């Protein structure tokens, strides 16, 4: 499975959030490796749970920072996080019911969503915070 490689295009320049993004990349890649190596449903379920918990923690951190600086697009940003969380719950259900090819579809979704979200949505708040001289 294709890994996410950490590249400069994924860096927001906000140390705490970049570190959290790196942890999300690690978990997404770990999930992909577990699927690719056929390590079993128990391992995949464990990584999936870690990923959901860490994503929730990260979203809370990010939203708190954006609220602190009155980021004007916070609600739209928060909505993207909520949609991601809803999608993850759908994948969790599919994993429990044994839907075909769900593991590959999950990994593809995570890779695409993460890169797109960071490079587009997160970079907008990074620019906003830098322009304000806050970060």
Helices and strands as residue ranges (DSSP letters): G 8-10, H 15-36, H 41-68, H 74-97, H 102-116, I 117-122, H 123-131
